Amino acid sequence: MASAAPPPPDAEPPECPVCLSPFDDSSVVPRVLPCGHSLCGSCISSLPPASASAAASSLRCPLCSQCVPFSRALGPSSLPKNLALLSLLPSLPNPSPPRTAGAASAARPLPLPLHAAHSRLLARFRHAILPESASPLHSSPPGHPPAGLALGSIACDLGAPWFCSRGHPVSLLPIDAPAGGAPTQEAAFYRPSHAARVIAAIDALSSAAREEMVDLVAASTRLARRVCRVYGAWMGPDAATLWLVSERHTPGVPPLLNDRSDELETVARVGALGMEVCEALMGLHGEGLVLGCLRLDCFRLDHFGRCLLDLNEVLALCRGVRAGVCLSMDGALVAPEMTVILRDATRTRSHDFNGLIGRNSDVWLLGCILAALVTGEERLAAGWNTDGSYDDWQKEVLARLDAALVGTQLEPLAATTALCLSYEPECRPEIADVWKCIRGSQMKPGADALAPADDIVAQKSFRCLLLGELSSMCSAQAVESDEIVQPSQDSDDKNSTPDDESNCGCSNDESVCTAGTDEPQRNGVFKSSTLLAHRDCVTGLAIGGGFLFSSSYDKTINVWSLQDFSHVQTLKGHEHKITAIVVVDNDNQSLCISGDSGSGIFVWRVGTSLKQEPLNKWYETNDWIYRGVHCLAVSGTGYLYTGSRDKSIKAWSLEDYSLGCTMTGHKSTVSCLAVASGILYSGSWDGSIRSWWLTDHSPLSVLEDDAPGSIAPVLSISTEANFVVSSYENGCLKIWKDDVLVKSEKLQNASIYAVKLNGKWLYTGGLNKAINIQELLEDESELEIRDVASISCDSIVTSILYWNEKLIVGLSNREIKVYDKGS
C-alpha cells in the first residue's frame, strides 16, 4: 500500500472539532469514537452520558448526536488513535543548527526592515524613491556598472508623485558609495526591504551627494517643461547598485543640424530651440544649479517637439570630463574658467570653490550651443582647446556666425553670441538678455511683455554639477593629478561581520553591522538571540517585576532575567494549555496572572524569589463546550479582565479575586483585550471591537467596518494614545483613531496573530512566518502605512512584545527570539 503524501510545511495541523485545540501525539491525541468522529481525550472525558441509566458505559457524540458505547472506567485511552490524522501532524522542530554560508545563500530571506535611525532620511526622500515594481532596468550590466548611462523603461504605471505610464523610456545613472561607505554583510535573518536598501545606499553617500540628488529631483519636478524629469533612486532586487532614474526622450537635437534645406525654416527652428535652451538654463539657475559642462546631445525633444535638458546625460558627461575620457573631440563643452579649476587638483580635492562658481560659465556654454545650432557644426564650438589660441578659435566662430545669420531675422544674435564667448566671465551677458535678443528678432518692436524677469536668477550661491559629488563617481575610483582627473585601478574592499557567540542562556545568535544615518554615530550590530525552554508553542509574553514571563501550550510558565535573558525558573501548576498571560505591577507587589484552555486562572507572586505554588487559582464556571480563557488584561482600577469562549468578558477583583461583573455583547469568542486611557477594548471572532468604560464597565461603542466582505475574526489588538490597531484572520490590518476607522489594508493572505504598536512603529506577525515592521505617517488628511522592513522567522509568529529597544517574539516552534541593536 502506498504511503500517504506528507503535508505541506505550511499546512495547519488538524484540530479537535470541540475545543479547537490542534492535535498532537502526546496531550491532545485524536481518539476515534464508534460513530467514526475523532475528538481529543479531554473532550471525550467531558462529554455527558447519553442517558442516566447508562452513565458509565455510553456517551453522545456532539457532532452526530449518536449514542455510542464508552467505558468511563478505562477512559479515552481505550479508544483507538486516529492514525490518519496523526500522519498529518508536523514533526516537532529540532533546534536550528548553526547557519552556514551555503545555507544562508541557498534560502533567500524575506524582505526585512529599515532601521529606525533612517526615519528622518526616509521622510525626506520618500518621494525620491521609485517603487521596486517600477523595474526600469530589465537586465543588470555585467560586472561593475558603467560610468555612463543604462537605458530601460518603466515596467508598470506609476501614480503620484511620478505620474509615469508603463513602458516610458528612462535612463539610469549608477550612483556609487565611497570606499568603506557601502553597507556591510547582512545576517541571514535580516534582509532590508526595497525602501530600506535604497535609503541605506543613500545614507552611505556623502551629505553633499545626498543634497545634490534631492536638489535634482526637486528642481526637475518644478521645471517639468524645461528639463527631463528626474524620478528618483531605485535598486534592483538582487543588485547592490543604486541608480538615479530620469525620463528619457529618444529624439535628440543633433539630427536637426543635418536638415537645413529651407533657410527660413532653419532660422525659425534655431530661434525656437535657442529660446528653449535659454529657458532651461535660467530655470536651473533659479534653482541654484549650474552645469559647468554641456554637449548638444544633452538636449532632447519630447513628443510635442519641445527642447528639454536631460540631467542624467549632463551628469554622465560631467563624469567623463572629470575622469579625463571626454575630450573636445567628443563634443564636450567646458568653459575656460572651469578648465582652470579642474586643473587645480588641490582646490578640487578640498572643494574650495567659493567665489569661483557662477552662472557666467553656463552663459559661455549657451554661446557654444547657439553657435552649433546656427552653423550646424557641433565640433566647431568644441574645438577651442585643441589647436591654436582662444582668440583664433573665437574669430573663426564669429566669422561663421556672421556668414550664417547675415540678412536673416536672427542677425543681431551674432553679436550677442560673441559676447557669450568672451574669455572673461564678467564680460558675458545675462541669459535673459540672450532670450530677449532671440525673441526680439522674431517679434515686433515693443512686444516684450512675456520677457523673463532679470531677478529670477538672483542667487547668492550655486551648486555646480561638474564639480559636485555625483560627477566625481566613476566606474573606477578617480585620483587627481596636476592636469585633470585620471582613472585609477579598481579597489575592492570586502567587509565581514563576525558572528557573535551566544551567551547568557541564549543560542543561535546572528548579527549584522549597520552604520548611522542622519548624523555621524557609532556603528551598531543587529543581534538575534534565541531563548529555549518550552516544549510547545509559545502563546504569550509579559514583562514585570524585572522578569520576562512566557507561557506555552506545554502548561508551563518560564521566567527569564531581563539582565541577560538567562532562564530563572519554570512555574508549573496548570493542567491545561496556557493561552494568555499578563503581569500586574502594584506599589507593594507584582503579580503574574495566567489563563488556560480549561478556564483556569492562576495568580503567581513575583519577587526576588519566585514560588512554585500559585498565590491563588480559580476556574470560570462555564458550560463545558464554552470552556477556556482566551485573553487577559489588567487595569489601574484593580480589576482583572478575562475574555472567554462563552462570548463574555468578566471583571475579577484583584483584592479578593471575586467576580465583579460580566460584560456581554459579543456574538462569538472574545479573542483579545487591551486597556488604554480608561477604556477596555475587546476583540471577538464575530469581527467587531467593543469598548467599555473601566469606571462602571458600561458599554461605550462598537468599532466595525461596514465594507462588504470585511468581516473576519479579530485576532489581536494594540493601543497607543488615541489609536487602536487590530489584526484579523484574513490578513487585514485596521487602524482606528478616536473610534473612527482611518485605515484598512490587507497586509498578507494569511492570519496575523500578533500586533504591537509602539509610538509610530507597527510590528505584526502571523502565519506567514515573518515580522513586518511598518511606520505610521499621519498628516491632516490621511494616515499612511509605510513598509519599513521584515524579519524572517523559522515558524509562525504567535506573540510580539517591545521592551527597552528590544523586540521579543514568541514562535509556534517553542522558540523565543530577541532582536536588539548592540554596540
CORCORTA-V636170 format. One record per run of one state. SS is the DSSP state (A for helix, B for strand, O for the rest). FROM is the first residue (numbers start at 0). TO is the last residue. Records with the same first field share a line. If there is no record, write none. Layout:
SS: FROM-TO / FROM-TO
This chain:
O: 0-13 / 15-20 / 22-28 / 32-36 / 46-56 / 60-65 / 69-74 / 78-79 / 81-81 / 86-99 / 106-110 / 112-114 / 129-130 / 134-147 / 153-156 / 158-162 / 164-167 / 175-188 / 192-192 / 204-205 / 222-225 / 227-228 / 235-240 / 247-250 / 252-252 / 258-261 / 286-287 / 290-291 / 294-294 / 301-305 / 309-309 / 323-326 / 330-331 / 334-334 / 343-343 / 350-358 / 375-376 / 381-388 / 405-411 / 420-423 / 427-429 / 442-452 / 457-461 / 464-468 / 472-476 / 479-484 / 487-504 / 514-522 / 532-536 / 544-545 / 552-554 / 561-565 / 572-576 / 585-588 / 596-598 / 606-614 / 619-622 / 626-627 / 634-637 / 644-646 / 653-657 / 664-668 / 676-677 / 684-687 / 693-697 / 703-712 / 720-721 / 728-730 / 737-738 / 746-750 / 758-759 / 766-768 / 778-781 / 792-795 / 803-804 / 811-813 / 822-822
B: 14-14 / 21-21 / 29-31 / 37-39 / 57-59 / 66-68 / 80-80 / 111-111 / 128-128 / 148-152 / 157-157 / 163-163 / 168-174 / 189-191 / 226-226 / 229-234 / 241-246 / 251-251 / 288-289 / 292-293 / 298-300 / 306-308 / 332-333 / 462-463 / 477-478 / 485-486 / 505-513 / 523-531 / 537-543 / 546-551 / 555-560 / 566-571 / 577-584 / 589-595 / 599-605 / 615-618 / 628-633 / 638-643 / 647-652 / 658-663 / 669-675 / 678-683 / 688-692 / 698-702 / 713-719 / 722-727 / 731-736 / 739-745 / 751-757 / 760-765 / 769-777 / 782-791 / 796-802 / 805-810 / 814-821
A: 40-45 / 75-77 / 82-85 / 100-105 / 115-127 / 131-133 / 193-203 / 206-221 / 253-257 / 262-285 / 295-297 / 310-322 / 327-329 / 335-342 / 344-349 / 359-374 / 377-380 / 389-404 / 412-419 / 424-426 / 430-441 / 453-456 / 469-471 / 623-625
